[in-house]
Amino acid sequence: MSLKKLNSQNILYFGYHVYSGLADVANTQGWTTAAVIPELKHEIDENNMDNFRLCMTKLRELEKMINRYQHVTSAEAKCLPDEWLAERNELRIQTKVEFNRPSDRIFRSFHDPSCFTRRLS
């Protein structure tokens, strides 16, 4: 618990099974839960890779620019968000193909949420 700086007085339940141990008590009881899931090591390692971080940084920056320029009225500026949206979609597909293989992910993103994610919502 010291690795995550969790205070044992604030933990109601510490589970090891993703579905019955964590999702059920979080959904039905509203408890805050914590888990140690060995399978996440692969995902965490992948998310810490330079290529993944670069893709995510680009995506965030593109989304900021799209949001910032979506209300601009000049003809020149109006085409920028469209170009950025196309680039954003390409990056989303690239990251999905490279980093989000459905067969080895506990948490998925894009348009394919995992069973665990669906049960939490």
N, C-alpha and C positions, 0 to 999 in steps of 0.2 A: 504494500500500500504506500510505502514511502516513495516509490518510483513515480507515482502519479499524484503525490501530495494529497492523498485522500485522508480525511479525518474520520477515523473509525466511529466516532460518535454520530456522524451524519449519515452513515450507511445503514440502511434498513435491511438490505439483502445483498449478498454477494453470490452471484450464480455462475455456473459454468456451462449450462446448456442454453444455446441462443434462443430457442423457441419457448419451451416450457419454463425455463428458469428465469428468463429475462423479459421476453415480450409479454407474456401473460401477466406477470405481476406489475409491469410498467403500465399496461393497458387497463387492467381491471382494478388494481389497487392504487395506481398513480405513484408507485414507489420509484425512487431514484435507484437505479441498479448499476452495477459495475461487473465486468467480466474479464476473464483472462482466456483468450481464444487463440490457440497456437496457429490456426490457419491464417490469421490476420498478418502474421509476420511477412508472408510473401507479398501481400497487398501493400503493407507499410513500406517494405523495401522498394517496391515498384514506384510508389508515390514519392519516394525520396530520390528517385533517379533524376539526373539533370535534364534529360530529354522531356520527361513528364512535367517537371516543374516549369520548364521553358514553355511548353504547350499551354499549361494552365495560366501562366503569366500573360501570354499573348491573348488567350481567350478573355481574361478579365479586362485587359486594356482595351481590346476591341469592343467589349460590351460597354465599358465606360464611355468610349468615344461615340458609339451608336446612340447611347442615351443622351449624351451631351448635344449631339448635332441633329437629333430627330425633329426638332422644331425650327431649325434654321430655314429661312424662306428663300435665300438666293439660289438661283438655278445651279450655280457651280457647286454649292454645298449640298444640294439635294441629292446629287449622285453619289456622294461619299458614303452615306449610310448603306446604300445598296451594295456598294463594293465591299464595305466592311462586313455586311451580313453574309455575303458570299464567302468571304475569307473565314468568317466565324464558323459557318457551316462546314467548310472543308476541314478546319481544325477539329471540330467536334467529331466528325467522321474518323479522322486520322487517330485521335486519341481513343475513340471507341475501339477501333481495330487493333491498335497497338497495346492498349492498357486495360481493356475492359472485356476480356473474353468471358462469355457467359458461363463456360464450364468450370472456371476456377475462381469465381468471385463470390464472396459472401454478400458484399454490397455492390450493386450495379448502379450505373447512372444512365444519362441520356434518356431514352424512351423505354428502357427495359429494367424496371425496378425488380429487385430480387423478392422472393417470397417473404423473407424477413422484413424487408422494407415495407411491403404491402401490409403485413400484419401489424406493423407499428402504427400505420396511419389509420 
